[in-house]
Amino acid sequence: MALRWDSAMVIGGGIAGLLAARVLSDFYGKVIIVEKDALSQKPELRPGTPQAFHPHRITGRGKAVIDRFFPDYEKDLVPHGAPSSLNKTIYQQNQYGTMVGQYPRNDIKFSRPVLEFVIRQRVRKIPNVQFLQKHDVVHLLSSSDRQTITGILGRDRVSNEEREISADLVVDTSGRSSKLPQWLKELGYGVPAPDRMTAAIGYSTRRYKIPSHSLHLAEKWDAIVIAGHPSAGTYHGVFSFIENNVAETLLYRPDGIHPPAEPEAYAKEIARLPSPLISEIVSELEPLANPRSYRVPALFRQHFEQMARWPEGLIVIGDAFCNFDPIFGQGMTVSAMEAEVLHSMLREQRTDPKPHFEQNVLQKIQDVITPAWWLNCIADLQWKGVEYEGSQPLKGMECGKKFMDLYLKRATEEQDWKLYGTYWAVNTLSVSPQCILNPQTVTDVLSACPKGRLWLDELLAEHKKPLEELLDDILPTFHGEVFQPISCIH
């Protein structure tokens, strides 16, 4: 059935929902964003985003995509007191040493409420987009044969009144609390069990005011990252800045040993990090409040693209499809990449309609998800107690963990910024993992140390095939096109 282009609906008004609404506004006569919270006219924390107090970032890839949808959006952050990272010092320590350098880009730092407010204000200016606030979605509406989604049944959170709201396309961006699997089952669809990683993630964040006599710290530092050591069982610690001369620290672990929120205990754990640098800096600052904690009991990756049947008029993007370990800062970037995919495929569908549009979008979005999910898993599964459960084994886990560790070791010990930069470009989704996991790089890295040479010889002897074929067999397929700009959005 050909798409109709009269109206579209987005469930959820967070970053993913705002990006989806921007995409849909190019194709549909009217776009409605259904949001359960009341949306403030200034940057504020809201109940629907309980994680918003904690540090957020957008990677270089995510920033580039968002800037295509909302040109020069970072300029709107600056009046809110958001600082630049340009030429400030970034300090990153792992178990093999420390890399210290100057941040090369003019990226603007922010808190989640400020970023969301700035993007939301841009969306408010789009003439064919409107917000329906303080509304819950009770369930999806469908055609009589349940093959097409026709809208939602919404409930006003103030009056408790319910009403049907029609739409030609519904996009669920309601996050990890999405009820989409339940709604699909109610309509008679068989939903595959998601892949699940039981990483009992806990992190605690504390904010500090920078007193006038310590403003030099904000002028010098961009971020300090002290990686937790799975073998030693130490917390991951981060120090960075947000708007209005406010700094924040974060303690994190994914193995069920949660960082404290009591101020004295929190300060002791900061001091026990492998480097004293963060503790020394915060000793000059003024705590604004007690630390706040947040818990993520598990991560999941849905496989809607595998369903034998999928209703027309329904798409899902963001954390409702797959959610990630927040410490890696990939969630908003993946949502942006998924929105870019949706824009490209809507444009193609409008000019050259093809059957199974929704399933094709879901598959393409899964191509975006695959590298981020794989990188999350190989990092978190190094911690004791973290377990993975999926319908199929996740390819390349053991080899991926071992090789990425040897790669990081070489880059850090040799202070090789080219290798190290590629490592972070992969982990921030700017380039494909194949930029590291290719025969030439694998050979170069493993040949550089006795342990690596021995492992490479063992792999080749065991599998009895060339390294290129071996890597194709043991690693997931990373679709390179998802790392290229999909479209120029005007």
C-alpha positions in Angstrom: 0.0 0.0 0.0 1.4 3.4 -0.9 2.1 5.8 1.9 -0.3 8.7 2.6 1.4 12.0 3.3 -1.3 14.0 5.2 -0.3 13.6 8.8 2.4 11.9 11.0 2.8 11.4 14.7 5.8 11.1 17.0 5.4 9.4 20.4 7.9 11.1 22.8 9.3 14.6 22.8 12.9 13.9 23.8 15.9 14.3 21.5 15.0 11.3 19.3 11.4 12.6 19.0 12.5 16.1 18.1 14.8 14.7 15.4 12.0 12.5 14.1 9.6 15.4 14.0 12.1 17.5 12.0 12.5 14.7 9.5 8.7 14.1 9.1 8.0 17.8 8.7 9.7 17.7 5.3 7.2 15.1 4.0 3.9 15.4 5.9 1.4 18.1 6.0 1.0 17.9 9.7 3.2 16.4 12.4 2.1 15.9 16.1 4.5 15.2 18.9 2.7 13.5 21.8 4.6 14.1 25.0 3.6 13.0 28.5 5.4 15.8 30.3 4.5 19.5 30.4 7.3 21.3 28.4 8.8 24.3 30.0 9.6 27.6 28.3 13.1 27.4 29.8 15.7 24.6 30.2 14.5 22.3 33.0 14.7 18.7 34.2 11.5 16.9 33.6 10.1 13.6 35.0 10.1 11.8 31.6 13.9 12.0 31.4 15.1 10.8 34.8 18.6 10.4 33.4 18.8 14.0 32.2 20.7 15.3 35.3 23.7 13.1 34.4 26.4 14.0 31.8 25.4 13.9 28.2 27.4 14.3 25.0 27.0 14.1 21.3 29.9 12.6 19.3 31.3 14.2 16.2 29.1 12.1 14.0 26.0 13.0 15.9 26.8 16.6 15.9 27.3 16.6 12.1 23.9 15.0 11.6 22.1 17.2 14.0 23.7 20.3 12.4 22.2 19.2 9.0 18.8 19.2 10.5 19.2 22.3 12.7 22.0 24.4 11.1 24.4 26.0 13.6 22.3 24.7 16.5 25.3 25.0 18.8 25.2 28.8 18.5 21.9 28.6 20.4 23.6 26.8 23.3 26.1 29.7 23.9 23.6 32.2 25.3 22.8 29.7 28.0 26.4 29.8 29.2 27.5 26.7 27.4 31.4 26.7 27.0 33.5 25.6 24.1 36.0 22.8 24.2 38.4 24.3 21.6 42.1 24.0 22.6 41.3 22.9 26.1 43.1 20.0 27.7 41.7 16.5 27.5 43.1 13.9 29.8 42.4 10.2 29.3 43.8 7.5 31.4 43.4 3.7 30.9 45.2 0.7 32.3 48.1 1.2 29.9 48.9 4.8 30.5 47.7 8.4 29.9 47.0 10.4 26.8 46.9 14.2 27.2 46.3 16.6 24.4 44.4 19.7 23.3 40.8 19.3 22.1 40.9 20.2 18.4 37.3 21.2 17.7 34.9 24.0 18.7 32.4 21.7 20.3 30.0 23.3 22.8 29.4 21.5 26.1 25.9 21.4 27.6 23.6 19.7 30.0 20.8 17.6 28.7 18.0 20.1 29.6 19.8 22.9 27.7 20.4 20.8 24.6 16.8 19.6 24.6 15.4 23.1 25.1 17.5 24.5 22.2 16.4 21.8 19.8 12.8 22.0 20.9 12.7 25.7 20.3 13.9 25.1 16.8 11.2 22.5 16.3 8.5 24.9 17.7 9.3 27.2 14.8 8.5 24.6 12.1 5.0 25.6 10.9 3.5 22.2 10.4 4.7 20.7 13.8 2.6 20.9 16.9 3.0 19.5 20.4 0.4 17.6 22.4 1.6 17.8 25.9 0.6 16.0 29.1 -0.8 13.0 27.2 -0.2 9.3 27.5 -0.5 6.8 24.7 -3.0 4.1 25.8 -2.5 1.9 22.7 -2.2 2.0 19.0 -5.2 2.3 16.7 -5.3 0.1 13.6 -7.4 -0.8 10.6 -10.0 -3.6 11.1 -7.6 -6.2 9.7 -4.9 -4.9 12.0 -2.4 -4.6 9.1 -2.2 -0.8 9.2 -1.6 1.6 12.2 -4.0 4.5 11.9 -3.1 6.5 15.0 -3.2 6.3 18.8 -5.7 6.4 21.7 -4.4 9.3 23.8 -5.2 10.1 27.4 -5.0 13.6 28.9 -3.0 13.3 32.1 -4.9 16.2 33.7 -8.5 15.5 32.8 -8.1 11.7 32.2 -10.2 12.1 29.1 -9.3 9.7 26.2 -9.5 10.5 22.5 -8.5 8.9 19.2 -5.9 10.8 17.2 -5.3 9.7 13.6 -2.0 9.7 11.7 -0.8 8.2 8.4 2.6 7.3 10.1 3.3 6.8 13.8 7.0 6.9 14.9 7.7 5.6 18.4 10.6 7.5 20.1 9.4 6.9 23.7 12.7 5.4 24.9 13.5 2.4 27.0 10.1 2.6 28.7 8.3 2.1 25.3 5.3 -0.2 25.4 5.6 -1.0 21.7 6.2 -4.8 22.2 3.0 -5.0 24.3 1.0 -2.9 21.8 2.1 -5.2 19.0 1.2 -8.3 20.9 -2.2 -6.9 21.6 -2.7 -6.5 17.9 -1.8 -10.1 17.3 1.8 -9.8 16.2 4.5 -12.1 17.3 7.4 -10.1 18.7 10.9 -11.7 19.0 12.6 -11.7 22.4 15.2 -8.9 22.4 18.9 -9.4 22.8 19.7 -8.5 26.4 22.8 -7.6 28.3 22.4 -7.8 32.0 24.9 -5.1 33.0 23.7 -3.8 36.3 24.9 -0.2 35.5 25.1 2.3 38.2 26.4 5.9 38.1 26.4 8.9 40.4 26.8 12.5 39.4 27.7 15.6 41.4 27.8 19.2 40.3 30.0 22.0 41.5 30.1 25.7 41.1 33.4 27.1 40.1 34.4 30.0 42.4 35.8 33.1 40.9 39.4 32.3 42.1 39.2 28.9 40.3 37.9 30.1 36.9 41.3 29.2 35.4 40.2 25.5 35.7 37.4 26.1 33.2 39.8 27.8 30.9 42.3 25.0 31.0 40.3 21.7 31.1 37.8 20.2 28.8 37.4 16.7 30.3 39.3 14.2 32.4 38.4 10.6 31.9 39.9 7.9 34.2 38.8 4.5 32.9 37.7 1.9 35.3 39.6 -1.4 35.3 37.5 -4.5 35.1 40.4 -6.7 36.5 41.0 -4.3 39.4 37.3 -3.5 40.0 37.8 0.3 40.1 35.2 2.9 39.2 35.2 4.8 36.0 35.6 8.5 36.8 34.8 11.6 34.6 35.2 15.3 35.2 33.8 17.9 32.7 32.0 21.2 32.4 28.5 22.3 31.5 27.0 25.8 31.3 27.4 28.8 33.6 30.7 27.7 35.1 29.3 24.5 36.5 31.5 21.4 36.6 30.3 17.8 37.1 31.9 14.6 38.2 30.6 11.1 37.5 31.4 7.7 39.0 30.3 4.6 37.1 30.4 0.8 37.0 28.4 -1.8 35.0 28.8 -4.8 37.3 26.3 -4.2 40.0 28.6 -2.5 42.4 27.0 0.9 42.4 28.8 4.2 43.3 27.6 5.9 46.4 25.4 9.0 46.5 26.3 10.0 50.1 28.6 13.0 49.9 31.5 11.8 52.1 31.5 8.3 50.6 31.3 9.8 47.1 34.4 12.0 47.8 36.3 9.0 49.1 35.7 7.1 45.9 36.7 10.0 43.8 40.0 10.1 45.8 40.5 6.4 45.2 40.5 6.6 41.4 43.7 5.5 39.8 44.7 9.1 39.3 44.2 11.8 42.0 43.6 14.5 39.4 39.9 14.8 39.6 40.0 14.8 43.4 42.5 17.6 43.5 40.5 19.7 41.1 37.1 19.3 42.9 38.8 20.2 46.2 38.8 23.8 44.8 35.1 23.8 43.8 31.9 24.3 45.7 29.4 21.4 45.7 25.9 22.5 44.5 24.1 19.6 46.0 24.5 16.0 47.0 25.4 13.4 44.3 22.5 11.9 42.4 22.4 8.2 41.3 20.9 6.5 38.3 20.5 2.7 37.6 20.2 0.8 34.4 19.5 -2.9 35.2 19.9 -4.1 31.6 20.4 -3.1 28.0 18.2 -4.5 25.2 18.2 -4.6 21.5 14.9 -5.3 19.8 14.7 -7.3 16.6 11.5 -5.9 15.0 13.1 -6.3 11.6 12.9 -10.1 12.0 9.1 -10.2 12.5 7.2 -12.2 9.9 4.5 -9.5 9.8 4.8 -5.8 10.6 2.0 -3.2 10.4 2.1 -0.5 7.8 2.3 3.1 9.2 4.6 2.3 12.1 8.3 3.0 12.7 10.4 3.0 15.8 13.8 4.7 16.5 16.0 5.6 19.4 16.1 3.7 22.8 12.7 2.1 22.1 14.6 0.0 19.4 17.9 -0.4 21.2 19.4 1.3 24.2 23.1 1.6 25.1 25.4 2.0 28.1 25.2 5.7 28.8 28.9 5.9 29.7 29.8 5.7 26.0 27.7 8.6 25.0 26.4 6.9 21.8 22.6 7.1 22.4 21.8 10.5 20.9 24.3 9.9 18.1 22.6 6.7 17.1 19.2 8.4 17.3 20.5 11.1 14.9 21.9 8.5 12.5 18.5 6.7 12.6 16.7 9.9 11.9 19.0 10.5 8.9 18.2 7.0 7.6 14.4 7.7 8.0 14.8 11.0 6.0 16.7 9.3 3.2 14.2 6.5 2.9 11.1 8.7 3.1 12.6 10.8 0.2 13.1 7.7 -1.8 9.7 6.3 -1.0 8.0 9.6 -2.1 9.8 9.6 -5.5 10.0 5.8 -6.1 7.5 3.9 -3.9 8.5 0.4 -3.0 6.6 -2.3 -1.0 7.5 -3.1 2.6 8.7 0.4 3.3 8.5 0.1 7.1 10.4 -3.2 7.2 13.1 -1.8 5.0 13.5 1.2 7.4 13.7 -1.1 10.4 16.4 -3.2 8.7 18.4 -0.1 7.7 18.1 1.2 11.3 19.4 -2.2 12.6 22.5 -1.6 10.4 23.1 1.6 12.3 22.5 -0.1 15.7 24.9 -3.1 15.0 28.3 -1.4 15.5 27.2 0.6 18.6 25.7 -2.5 20.2 28.7 -4.6 19.4 31.1 -2.0 20.8 29.0 -1.7 24.0 29.0 -5.5 24.5 32.7 -6.0 24.0 33.4 -3.3 26.6 30.8 -4.2 29.2 31.3 -8.0 29.0 34.8 -7.6 30.3 33.3 -6.9 33.8 32.6 -9.8 36.1 28.9 -10.6 36.4 27.8 -8.9 33.1 26.0 -11.5 30.9 24.6 -11.5 27.4 21.5 -13.4 26.2 20.3 -13.4 22.6 18.6 -15.6 20.1 22.0 -16.0 18.5 25.5 -15.7 19.9 27.0 -12.3 19.3 29.7 -12.8 16.8 33.3 -11.8 17.5 33.0 -11.1 21.2 36.1 -12.8 22.5 38.3 -11.8 19.5 36.9 -8.3 19.6 37.6 -7.8 23.3 41.1 -9.2 23.0 42.1 -7.3 19.9 40.6 -3.9 21.0 42.5 -4.3 24.2 45.8 -5.0 22.4 45.1 -2.1 20.0 44.5 0.3 23.0 47.6 -0.9 24.7 49.8 -0.2 21.7 48.3 3.2 21.0 48.7 4.3 24.6 52.1 2.9 25.3 53.5 4.2 22.1 51.7 7.5 22.5 50.5 7.1 18.9 47.8 9.7 18.4 46.9 8.4 14.9 46.1 4.9 16.3 44.4 6.4 19.4 42.4 8.8 17.3 41.1 6.0 15.2 40.2 4.0 18.3 38.0 6.9 19.5 36.6 7.6 16.0 35.4 4.0 16.0 33.9 4.1 19.5 32.1 7.4 18.8 30.7 6.0 15.5 32.4 8.5 13.3 34.0 5.6 11.3 33.2 2.0 10.9 34.8 -0.6 13.2 36.4 -1.9 9.9 38.8 1.0 10.1 40.4 -1.0 12.9 39.2 -4.6 12.2 40.7 -5.0 8.8 43.5 -7.4 7.7 46.2 -4.8 7.5 45.6 -3.1 10.8 45.0 -6.4 12.6 48.3 -7.7 11.2 50.2 -4.5 12.1 48.9 -4.3 15.7 49.3 -8.0 16.5 52.7 -8.2 15.0 54.0 -5.4 17.2 54.2 -7.6 20.3 55.0 -11.2 21.1 51.6 -12.0 22.6 49.9 -10.6 19.6 52.1 -12.5 17.1 51.4 -15.7 18.9 47.7 -15.2 18.9 47.7 -14.3 15.2 49.6 -17.5 14.4 47.2 -19.5 16.5 44.1 -18.0 14.7 45.5 -18.7 11.2 46.5 -22.2 12.1 43.2 -23.0 13.7 41.0 -21.7 10.9 43.3 -22.5 8.0 42.2 -19.6 5.8 43.5 -16.1 4.9 43.0 -13.4 7.5 40.5 -11.4 5.4 38.2 -14.5 5.1 38.7 -15.2 8.8 37.6 -11.7 9.9 34.6 -12.0 7.6 33.6 -15.2 9.4 34.1 -14.3 13.0 33.0 -10.6 13.0 29.5 -9.1 12.5 28.8 -7.3 9.2 29.3 -3.6 9.6 27.6 -1.8 6.8 30.0 1.0 5.7 27.3 3.1 4.1 25.7 4.0 7.4 28.9 5.9 8.3 28.7 8.1 5.3 26.5 11.2 5.0 23.3 9.8 3.7 21.8 13.0 2.5 22.3 16.8 2.4 19.3 18.3 4.2 18.3 21.8 3.2 
